[in-house]
Structures are given as structure tokens and as C-alpha cells.
Amino acid sequence: MNEKKSPVFHYGYLIVIACCVLMLGPCCFSFNTAGIFYDSVSQELGVGKGDFGLYMTIEYLTMFLFLPLAGKMLNKLDARIILTAAVMMVSGSLIAMSTFHSVYSFYVTGFIIGVANAWILYLIVPVLIGRWFKKNVGLWVGLCMAFTGIGGIIFNPIGGQLIINHGWRTGYLTFGIIAAVIALPFTLFVIRSYPSDKGLQPYGEGEVDESAPVKLIGVSARTAIKSPALYLMAFYAGLVNLGLTVNYYLPSYVGTLGMPLTVGATLASTVMFGSLFGKIGLGWLNDKSVPVAMVTGLSTGIIGLGALMLFADRGLWVILTAGVFFGIFFASATTTTPMMARFIFGDREYSQIYSYVTMACAFLAAFGSAIWGFIFDATGSYLPTLGIAICMIALCFILGTGAMKVGTKLPRE
């Protein structure tokens, strides 16, 4: 009696658009465009790039510490309030960074941006898409996360020109304003926590009266935290994130082969394009089979790094093809990982459980680039780095498979 005719346009599509905007703006400005400021800012402040880049380590460590609380808050509070505050924290920090004269001030904003991105980067897309859709969840998650790459493609050249022509302060100021202008209308007026807030059920189940309860089935957080499945899943996710930080060193690696800087820059762009299409492709594949998507994502990482390690001197086509493969693996961190967690633990307390998983991601990402750099410093070669990364990705096959086998046997409530 409560069923109504399903509308042609489901409100969930607006949630998808809102998530895409959050990835395109605030999330991209927090991470994908950060590197273009390193040289200019460190030179003006008179500090090393490592000293300046420490603010990014602080961002990741803050996310690591804040994620459990962020997951609980997302379960209890209105997503509009949370995301509006998060966008203002990112935007305000970027604007403030345009006025700084001390590297320590950047450390403070690193902490603030880290708090905001505990929701924006890791939680909001898989949680909201999972709440609003029962069909094609993986595809929508992949599409939304692809906009971080699209943002990088769009805003890195724009930011570069702003820095060259007007200075890095103008770059930060412009990005901060853009983040607020494009994202706040969506967080204030579009975002809704649950379909029931609009009198709907998730897409694929029709509409009901707005008094109908939301039924979420899955493993409780209390059960999950006692299970080896959660720790296997977290270790898997952390190693995948650690593996993708090798990307920072791939341009330098091809430089050690005697190739010009333009080849390294082209490789970096190729990885980004591979990631863009990988997020959509793996998202679609996750809807068909999560285990197959996991195997595909990990395999492309091994193929890409293996080709760079063994055959990069064969020609540019090998390097670029390898970059595409590695880009697909790069995409698996934000597409396959959240879908694996949902596959294993269900929807009941997904946001809280997934926040535990992403703690490992944030923690290892904070130190990832430094670890690979230390290996190169100790050996004088990138080959050990690539070899260790390949072995680490291979280990993820065991961890991911084990997590799914153990986790799918846990009781659902």
C-alpha cells in the first residue's frame, strides 16, 4: 500500500553529482594539486621540500587518528552539517595558506585539512552511494572517485599558470575560493543522509512513504572488530595504499634510465589517465564480482611495475602502457577497497567499520613516499623499490582472499 510509482529521475542521481563535485574540488585541492606548490613555497620560506612536505604527512596522520570518530559521527549526524563544515575547513585552510610566512602555520592547516578529509576522501562516497543505491553501487563509487583525477587534470595546469604569473599565494587563494563556491551549494542544499529523508528507498527498490524505516543488514561493528577479517582487510587496504605511493618515484625512475624529463612527466599523466578509466572500469566490475575486481586491480599493478622494472628500456610505448596498467591498480584503492569492505561486512554499520579499514590506508600513506625514498637512498637504485612493491602487491592477493573467506561467514544482523 505504501509503494508509489518510481520517478524517472531518482534523487540519488543528485547525490552522485554532489559526491563528484566534492571529489573534483575540495578533495582534489587537498591532495592532487598539492605537489605544484612545493618548489615555490619552500624556496620563499627558506625551508627544504621535506620540511614543507611534512604538512602532508600531518594530514594523513590526522586522518588516521580521526577516522574512527568520523565514522561514528557520520552514522549519527546529518551529512549536510558534517560536509558543510568539512568543505569550509578545506576552503578556509587553503585561503589561509595564501597568507602564511612560516612553515609551522602549514602544519596547523595540515591538521585541519586532515580532519576534513577523514570524511571527504575516505568515507563520504562509499557511505552515501551505498545508502542511496542498491544497483550499480561500484560503478557510481568509481565514477565519483574518478573526479579526483579529472580535477588533477584540470586544475594542475591552471594552478601552474597562476603560480608562474601571479605567485603561489594567488594559487592557494584561488583554489580555496573555488572549493567553497562549487561545493557548498551541494552540501547545503543537495546532500541528504538517507533516502528516507526524501521519502524514498535506495535506487532499485522503488519509493515508499517517508515514514518507512531504513533497513540495513550486515555485521555489527562490535562483531567485526573481534574478527580476523577486519584486520586482514585493513592490512590489505594499507598495503594497497602503500603500493600506490610508488607513483611519486616513477618519473625519477625513468630519468635514471637516461630518458628526458618529458618522458617522466608523460608517464605521470598516463598513470592519471589510467586511474581515471580504472575507477570507472573497476567500479563496473565490482558490481559483477568483487573478488574478480580485486584480482584485476592487483594484477594490473604487478604487470605495470613488472614491465617498468624489466622492459622500460625497450621504448616509450612500454613505459606508457605500463603507466596505464599501474594507473588501474592506483584506482583500486578508492574503488575496490570500499566495495570489498561492503561485500565482507554489509551495510549495517558500514561507515564505522570502513573507518577502521581506512585508518591503515591513511597511516601507511603518511609514510609511503618516505619509505620508498629511503630504499633508493640505501641502494642507489629503484629496482629494489619496484621489486619490493611487486611482492607486497602479491601479498595482497592472500590478505584480500582471506578477508573475504573469513568475513562472509560472520553473522548478519
ZADOPA-371420 format. One line per field, with one value per residue (C-alpha): y, x, z; residue in three letters. Coordinates in Angstrom, 1 decimal, m for minus. Each point is the difference from the previous one (the first is absolute). Example, Ala and Ser with C-alpha at 12.3 -4.5 7.8 and 13.67 -1.06 7.14 Angstrom:
2
north: [m4.5 / 3.4]
east: [12.3 / 1.4]
up: [7.8 / m0.7]
residuo: [ALA / SER]
This chain:
413
north: [0.0 / 2.3 / m0.5 / 2.9 / 0.2 / 0.3 / 3.4 / 0.3 / 1.9 / m1.4 / 2.5 / m2.4 / 1.4 / 3.4 / m1.7 / m1.4 / 3.5 / 1.5 / m2.7 / 0.6 / 3.8 / m0.8 / m2.1 / 2.5 / 2.9 / m0.3 / m3.5 / 0.7 / 3.3 / m1.8 / m2.7 / 0.0 / 3.6 / 0.2 / m0.9 / 3.0 / 2.3 / m1.8 / 1.8 / 3.5 / m0.1 / m1.7 / 2.4 / 3.2 / m1.4 / m1.1 / m3.6 / m3.3 / m1.8 / m2.7 / 2.5 / 1.6 / m3.4 / m1.0 / 1.7 / m2.7 / m2.7 / 1.9 / m0.2 / m3.7 / m0.6 / 2.2 / m2.1 / m3.1 / 1.2 / 1.6 / m2.7 / m2.1 / 3.1 / 1.2 / m3.3 / 0.2 / 3.6 / m0.9 / m2.6 / 2.4 / 3.5 / 1.7 / m0.4 / 3.6 / 1.4 / m2.2 / 0.6 / 3.8 / 0.2 / m2.1 / 2.1 / 3.2 / m1.5 / m0.9 / 3.3 / 2.1 / m1.8 / 0.6 / 3.7 / 0.3 / m1.7 / 2.8 / 2.3 / m2.2 / 1.0 / m3.0 / m3.7 / m0.7 / 1.7 / m2.5 / m2.8 / 1.4 / 0.1 / m3.5 / m1.1 / 1.8 / m1.3 / m3.5 / 0.1 / 1.2 / m2.7 / m2.8 / 0.5 / 1.4 / m2.3 / m3.4 / m0.2 / 2.2 / m1.6 / m3.7 / 0.7 / 2.3 / m1.9 / m3.3 / 1.6 / 1.5 / m2.9 / m3.7 / m0.3 / 0.8 / 1.2 / m0.8 / 1.9 / 3.1 / m0.1 / m0.3 / 2.8 / 2.3 / m0.8 / 0.5 / 3.7 / 0.3 / m0.9 / 2.3 / 2.8 / m0.7 / 0.2 / 3.3 / 1.8 / m0.9 / 2.0 / 2.9 / 0.0 / m0.1 / 3.0 / 1.9 / m0.7 / 1.0 / 3.2 / 1.1 / m2.0 / m2.9 / 2.1 / 0.8 / m3.7 / m1.0 / 2.9 / m0.9 / m3.7 / 0.8 / 2.2 / m2.6 / m2.8 / 2.0 / 1.3 / m3.3 / m2.2 / 1.9 / 0.2 / m3.8 / m0.6 / 2.5 / m0.7 / m3.4 / m2.4 / m2.2 / m2.7 / m2.7 / m0.6 / 0.1 / 3.7 / 0.5 / m2.7 / m2.4 / m3.4 / m0.6 / 0.0 / m3.4 / m0.5 / 2.6 / 2.7 / m0.4 / 2.3 / 2.1 / m1.6 / m3.4 / m1.1 / m0.5 / m3.6 / m0.6 / m3.6 / m0.9 / m0.7 / 2.1 / 2.1 / m1.9 / m3.3 / 1.3 / 1.3 / m3.4 / m1.8 / m0.7 / 1.2 / 3.6 / m0.1 / m1.9 / 2.5 / 3.0 / m1.5 / m0.6 / 3.6 / 1.5 / m2.0 / 1.1 / 3.6 / m0.5 / m1.5 / 2.9 / 2.5 / m1.5 / 2.2 / 3.0 / m1.5 / m1.4 / 3.2 / 0.0 / m3.7 / 0.5 / 2.9 / m2.4 / m1.9 / 3.0 / 1.2 / 3.7 / 1.6 / 0.3 / m3.8 / 0.0 / 2.7 / m1.9 / m3.2 / 1.9 / 1.2 / m3.5 / m1.5 / 2.7 / m0.9 / m3.7 / 0.8 / 2.0 / m2.9 / m2.6 / 1.5 / m0.2 / m3.5 / m1.5 / 1.6 / m1.8 / m3.2 / 0.2 / m0.1 / m3.3 / m1.7 / 1.6 / m2.8 / 0.3 / 3.7 / m0.5 / m2.4 / 2.3 / 3.1 / m1.8 / m1.8 / 3.3 / 1.4 / m2.9 / 0.1 / 3.8 / 0.0 / m3.2 / 1.5 / 3.1 / m2.0 / m2.4 / 1.6 / 3.8 / 0.3 / m1.6 / 3.2 / 2.7 / m2.1 / m2.5 / 2.8 / 1.5 / m3.4 / m0.9 / 3.4 / m0.8 / m3.4 / 1.6 / 2.7 / m2.7 / m1.4 / 3.5 / 0.3 / m3.2 / 1.7 / 2.2 / m2.3 / m3.6 / 0.4 / 1.6 / m2.5 / m2.9 / 1.4 / 0.2 / m3.5 / m1.4 / 1.9 / 1.2 / 3.3 / m0.1 / 2.0 / 0.4 / 3.6 / m0.9 / m3.3 / 1.6 / 2.8 / m2.6 / m1.4 / 3.5 / 0.6 / m2.4 / 1.8 / 3.4 / m1.2 / m1.8 / 2.7 / 2.6 / m1.8 / m1.7 / 2.5 / 0.2 / m3.8 / m0.3 / 3.0 / m1.7 / m3.2 / 2.0 / 1.9 / m3.2 / m2.0 / 2.7 / m1.6 / m0.1 / m3.7 / m1.2 / 2.5 / m1.5 / m3.5 / 0.5 / 1.7 / m2.9 / m2.5 / 2.1 / 0.1 / m3.8 / m0.3 / 2.0 / m3.0 / m2.1 / 2.7 / 0.9 / m3.5 / m0.9 / 3.0 / m0.9 / m3.7 / 0.7 / 3.1 / m1.4 / m2.7 / 2.7 / 0.3 / 2.6 / 2.0]
east: [0.0 / 3.0 / 1.5 / 0.0 / 0.9 / 3.7 / 1.0 / 1.9 / 2.8 / 0.9 / 1.4 / 3.0 / 1.4 / 0.3 / 1.9 / 2.4 / 0.5 / 0.6 / 2.7 / 1.6 / 0.3 / 1.5 / 2.7 / 0.6 / 0.4 / 0.9 / 1.5 / 2.1 / 1.3 / 1.0 / 2.1 / 0.2 / 1.1 / 2.2 / 3.3 / 0.0 / 0.6 / 3.0 / 2.8 / m1.4 / m1.1 / 3.1 / 2.3 / m1.8 / m0.2 / 3.7 / m0.7 / 0.6 / m2.6 / m0.1 / m0.6 / m2.9 / m1.4 / m0.3 / m3.3 / m1.3 / 1.2 / m1.9 / m3.1 / 0.1 / 0.9 / m3.0 / m2.3 / 1.4 / m0.8 / m3.3 / m1.6 / m1.7 / m1.7 / m0.9 / m1.7 / m2.1 / m1.0 / m1.1 / m2.3 / m1.6 / 0.1 / m1.5 / 2.4 / m0.8 / 1.4 / 3.1 / 0.9 / m0.7 / 2.4 / 2.5 / m0.1 / 0.4 / 3.0 / 1.7 / m0.9 / 0.9 / 3.3 / 1.0 / m0.9 / 1.9 / 3.1 / 0.2 / 0.9 / 2.6 / 3.6 / 1.0 / 0.1 / m1.5 / m3.2 / m0.3 / 0.2 / m3.0 / m2.0 / 1.2 / m1.7 / m3.3 / m0.1 / 0.8 / m3.1 / m2.2 / 1.2 / m0.6 / m3.6 / 0.6 / 2.8 / m0.7 / m3.6 / m2.6 / m0.1 / m0.2 / m2.3 / m2.5 / 0.0 / m0.6 / m2.9 / m1.7 / 0.6 / m0.6 / 0.9 / 3.3 / 1.6 / 3.5 / m0.5 / m1.2 / 2.8 / 2.5 / m1.5 / 0.0 / 3.6 / 1.1 / m0.6 / 3.0 / 2.1 / m2.1 / 0.6 / 3.7 / 0.0 / m2.0 / 1.5 / 3.7 / 0.6 / m2.2 / 1.8 / 3.4 / m0.8 / m1.3 / 3.2 / 2.2 / m1.9 / m1.3 / 1.8 / m0.9 / m2.0 / m2.5 / m0.1 / m1.1 / m2.4 / m1.6 / m0.3 / m1.5 / m2.7 / m0.8 / m0.3 / m2.6 / m1.9 / m0.5 / m0.5 / m2.0 / m3.2 / m0.1 / 0.8 / m2.6 / m2.9 / 0.5 / 1.6 / m2.3 / 1.1 / m2.5 / m2.6 / m2.7 / 0.8 / m1.7 / m2.6 / 1.9 / 1.6 / 3.5 / m0.1 / m1.1 / m2.6 / m2.6 / m1.5 / m1.8 / m1.7 / 2.5 / m0.9 / 1.3 / 3.1 / 3.4 / 1.1 / 3.7 / 1.3 / 3.6 / 2.6 / 0.0 / 3.1 / 0.4 / 0.0 / 2.3 / 2.7 / 0.3 / 0.4 / 3.3 / m1.9 / 0.2 / 3.8 / 0.6 / m2.1 / 1.8 / 3.4 / m1.0 / m1.3 / 3.1 / 2.4 / m1.9 / 0.3 / 3.7 / 0.5 / m1.6 / 2.4 / 2.7 / m1.7 / 1.9 / 3.3 / m0.8 / 1.0 / 3.3 / 0.5 / m0.3 / 2.4 / 2.6 / m0.3 / 1.3 / m3.4 / m0.9 / m2.2 / m2.8 / m0.3 / m0.4 / m2.6 / m1.9 / 0.2 / m1.6 / m2.8 / m0.5 / m0.4 / m2.6 / m2.0 / 0.3 / m1.3 / m2.9 / m1.2 / 0.9 / m2.3 / m3.0 / 1.0 / 0.7 / m3.1 / m2.1 / 1.9 / m0.6 / m3.7 / 0.5 / 2.5 / 1.9 / 2.6 / 0.6 / 0.4 / 2.6 / 2.0 / m0.1 / 1.1 / 2.9 / 1.1 / 0.2 / 2.3 / 2.4 / m0.1 / 0.6 / 2.9 / 1.5 / 0.0 / 1.7 / 2.5 / 1.0 / m0.9 / 0.0 / 3.1 / m1.9 / m1.7 / m2.5 / m2.9 / 0.9 / 0.3 / m3.4 / m1.7 / 1.4 / m1.2 / m3.6 / 0.2 / 1.4 / m2.7 / m2.7 / 1.6 / 0.2 / m3.8 / m0.7 / 0.9 / m3.1 / m2.4 / 0.7 / 1.0 / m3.3 / m2.0 / 1.9 / m0.8 / m3.7 / 0.1 / 1.6 / m1.8 / m3.3 / m1.8 / m1.1 / 2.9 / 2.1 / 1.2 / 1.4 / 1.6 / 1.4 / 1.5 / 2.1 / 1.2 / 1.0 / 2.0 / 2.6 / m0.2 / 0.7 / 2.7 / 2.1 / m0.6 / 1.5 / 3.3 / m0.2 / 2.0 / 2.7 / 0.4 / 0.6 / 2.4 / 2.0 / 0.3 / 1.3 / 2.5 / 1.3 / 0.3 / 0.6 / m2.5 / m3.8 / 0.0 / m0.2 / m2.9 / m1.9 / 0.8 / m1.2 / m3.1 / m0.9 / 0.5 / m2.2 / m2.8 / 0.3 / m0.5 / m3.2 / m1.5 / 0.3 / m1.2 / m3.1 / m1.0 / 0.4 / m2.1 / m2.8 / m0.1 / 0.0 / m2.2 / m2.9 / m0.5 / m0.6 / m3.6 / m2.2 / m2.5]
up: [0.0 / 0.6 / m3.4 / m2.5 / m3.6 / m0.4 / m1.4 / m3.3 / 1.8 / 3.4 / 2.6 / 0.4 / m3.2 / 1.6 / 2.8 / m2.6 / m1.5 / 3.5 / 0.7 / m3.4 / 0.9 / 3.4 / m1.7 / m2.8 / 2.4 / 3.7 / m0.2 / m3.2 / 1.5 / 3.2 / m1.8 / m3.8 / m0.4 / 3.1 / m1.8 / m2.3 / 3.0 / 1.5 / m1.8 / 0.2 / 3.6 / 1.3 / m1.8 / 1.3 / 3.5 / m0.1 / 1.0 / m1.6 / m2.0 / 2.6 / 2.8 / m2.0 / m1.1 / 3.6 / 0.1 / m2.3 / 2.4 / 2.7 / m2.2 / m0.3 / 3.6 / 1.1 / m2.3 / 1.6 / 3.5 / m0.8 / m2.2 / 2.7 / 1.4 / m3.5 / m0.8 / 3.2 / m0.6 / m3.6 / 1.5 / 2.5 / m1.5 / m3.1 / m2.9 / m1.1 / 3.2 / m0.1 / m3.6 / 0.1 / 2.9 / m1.8 / m3.1 / 2.0 / 1.8 / m3.3 / m1.7 / 3.0 / 0.4 / m3.7 / 0.2 / 3.3 / m1.6 / m2.5 / 2.9 / 1.8 / 0.6 / 2.2 / m0.8 / 3.4 / m1.0 / m2.8 / 2.6 / 1.7 / m3.2 / m0.8 / 3.2 / m0.9 / m3.5 / 1.3 / 2.3 / m2.9 / m2.4 / 2.4 / m1.3 / m3.5 / m1.3 / 1.7 / 1.3 / m1.8 / m3.4 / 0.9 / 2.9 / m1.8 / m3.2 / 2.0 / 1.8 / m3.1 / m2.5 / m0.1 / m3.6 / m1.7 / 3.3 / m1.2 / m3.2 / 1.8 / 2.5 / m2.7 / m2.0 / 3.0 / 0.9 / m3.6 / 0.5 / 2.2 / m3.1 / m2.2 / 2.5 / m0.2 / m3.8 / 0.0 / 3.0 / m0.1 / m3.2 / 1.2 / 3.3 / m1.7 / m2.1 / 3.0 / 1.9 / m3.0 / m0.8 / 3.4 / 2.7 / 2.3 / 2.3 / m2.8 / m0.8 / 3.6 / 0.2 / m3.4 / 0.9 / 3.4 / m1.5 / m2.8 / 2.6 / 1.9 / m3.0 / m1.7 / 3.0 / 2.6 / m2.1 / m0.2 / 3.7 / 1.1 / m2.4 / m1.7 / 2.4 / 2.1 / 2.4 / m0.9 / m2.8 / 2.7 / 0.5 / m3.4 / 0.5 / m2.2 / 0.1 / m1.6 / m3.8 / m1.2 / 2.7 / m1.0 / 2.3 / 3.3 / 2.4 / 1.8 / 3.3 / m1.2 / 1.9 / m1.6 / 0.4 / 0.0 / 0.2 / 0.8 / 2.7 / 3.1 / 0.7 / 3.3 / m1.8 / m2.8 / 2.4 / 1.6 / m3.3 / m1.9 / m3.2 / 1.1 / 0.6 / m3.3 / m1.8 / 1.6 / m0.7 / m3.6 / m0.4 / 1.7 / m2.3 / m3.1 / 1.1 / 0.7 / m3.4 / m1.9 / 1.6 / m2.2 / m2.6 / 1.4 / m1.1 / m3.4 / m1.9 / 1.8 / m0.8 / m3.7 / 0.4 / 1.3 / m3.3 / m1.8 / m1.3 / 0.0 / 2.6 / m2.6 / 0.0 / 3.8 / m0.2 / m2.7 / 2.1 / 3.0 / m2.2 / m1.4 / 3.5 / 0.7 / m3.1 / 0.8 / 3.4 / m1.4 / m2.3 / 2.6 / 2.6 / m2.4 / m1.3 / 3.4 / 1.3 / m2.7 / 0.6 / 3.8 / m0.7 / m1.9 / 2.4 / 2.8 / 0.2 / m3.8 / 0.3 / 2.8 / m2.1 / m3.0 / 1.9 / 1.7 / m3.2 / m1.9 / 2.7 / m0.3 / m3.9 / 0.0 / 2.5 / m1.5 / m3.5 / 1.3 / 1.9 / m2.8 / m3.3 / 0.4 / m2.2 / m2.9 / m1.0 / 0.9 / m0.8 / 2.7 / 2.6 / m0.9 / m0.2 / 3.4 / 1.3 / m1.0 / 1.7 / 3.2 / m0.2 / 0.1 / 3.2 / 1.3 / m0.4 / 1.9 / 3.3 / m0.1 / m2.0 / 0.8 / 3.7 / 1.1 / m2.0 / 1.6 / 3.5 / m0.9 / m1.5 / 3.1 / 2.8 / m1.6 / 0.5 / 3.7 / 1.5 / m3.2 / 0.6 / 3.4 / m1.2 / m3.1 / 2.0 / 1.8 / m3.4 / m1.3 / 3.1 / m1.4 / m3.3 / 1.5 / 2.3 / m2.7 / m2.6 / 2.5 / m0.1 / m3.4 / m2.0 / 2.7 / 0.1 / m3.7 / 0.1 / 2.8 / m2.1 / m2.9 / 2.2 / 1.5 / m3.3 / m2.6 / m2.3 / m0.5 / m0.9 / 3.7 / 0.5 / m3.0 / 1.0 / 3.6 / m1.2 / m2.3 / 2.8 / 2.3 / m2.5 / m0.4 / 3.7 / m0.3 / m2.0 / 3.1 / 2.4 / m2.1 / m0.7 / 3.7 / 1.1 / m2.3 / 1.0 / 3.7 / m0.1 / m2.1 / 2.7 / 2.7 / 1.3 / m1.6 / 2.0]
residuo: [MET / ASN / GLU / LYS / LYS / SER / PRO / VAL / PHE / HIS / TYR / GLY / TYR / LEU / ILE / VAL / ILE / ALA / CYS / CYS / VAL / LEU / MET / LEU / GLY / PRO / CYS / CYS / PHE / SER / PHE / ASN / THR / ALA / GLY / ILE / PHE / TYR / ASP / SER / VAL / SER / GLN / GLU / LEU / GLY / VAL / GLY / LYS / GLY / ASP / PHE / GLY / LEU / TYR / MET / THR / ILE / GLU / TYR / LEU / THR / MET / PHE / LEU / PHE / LEU / PRO / LEU / ALA / GLY / LYS / MET / LEU / ASN / LYS / LEU / ASP / ALA / ARG / ILE / ILE / LEU / THR / ALA / ALA / VAL / MET / MET / VAL / SER / GLY / SER / LEU / ILE / ALA / MET / SER / THR / PHE / HIS / SER / VAL / TYR / SER / PHE / TYR / VAL / THR / GLY / PHE / ILE / ILE / GLY / VAL / ALA / ASN / ALA / TRP / ILE / LEU / TYR / LEU / ILE / VAL / PRO / VAL / LEU / ILE / GLY / ARG / TRP / PHE / LYS / LYS / ASN / VAL / GLY / LEU / TRP / VAL / GLY / LEU / CYS / MET / ALA / PHE / THR / GLY / ILE / GLY / GLY / ILE / ILE / PHE / ASN / PRO / ILE / GLY / GLY / GLN / LEU / ILE / ILE / ASN / HIS / GLY / TRP / ARG / THR / GLY / TYR / LEU / THR / PHE / GLY / ILE / ILE / ALA / ALA / VAL / ILE / ALA / LEU / PRO / PHE / THR / LEU / PHE / VAL / ILE / ARG / SER / TYR / PRO / SER / ASP / LYS / GLY / LEU / GLN / PRO / TYR / GLY / GLU / GLY / GLU / VAL / ASP / GLU / SER / ALA / PRO / VAL / LYS / LEU / ILE / GLY / VAL / SER / ALA / ARG / THR / ALA / ILE / LYS / SER / PRO / ALA / LEU / TYR / LEU / MET / ALA / PHE / TYR / ALA / GLY / LEU / VAL / ASN / LEU / GLY / LEU / THR / VAL / ASN / TYR / TYR / LEU / PRO / SER / TYR / VAL / GLY / THR / LEU / GLY / MET / PRO / LEU / THR / VAL / GLY / ALA / THR / LEU / ALA / SER / THR / VAL / MET / PHE / GLY / SER / LEU / PHE / GLY / LYS / ILE / GLY / LEU / GLY / TRP / LEU / ASN / ASP / LYS / SER / VAL / PRO / VAL / ALA / MET / VAL / THR / GLY / LEU / SER / THR / GLY / ILE / ILE / GLY / LEU / GLY / ALA / LEU / MET / LEU / PHE / ALA / ASP / ARG / GLY / LEU / TRP / VAL / ILE / LEU / THR / ALA / GLY / VAL / PHE / PHE / GLY / ILE / PHE / PHE / ALA / SER / ALA / THR / THR / THR / THR / PRO / MET / MET / ALA / ARG / PHE / ILE / PHE / GLY / ASP / ARG / GLU / TYR / SER / GLN / ILE / TYR / SER / TYR / VAL / THR / MET / ALA / CYS / ALA / PHE / LEU / ALA / ALA / PHE / GLY / SER / ALA / ILE / TRP / GLY / PHE / ILE / PHE / ASP / ALA / THR / GLY / SER / TYR / LEU / PRO / THR / LEU / GLY / ILE / ALA / ILE / CYS / MET / ILE / ALA / LEU / CYS / PHE / ILE / LEU / GLY / THR / GLY / ALA / MET / LYS / VAL / GLY / THR / LYS / LEU / PRO / ARG / GLU]
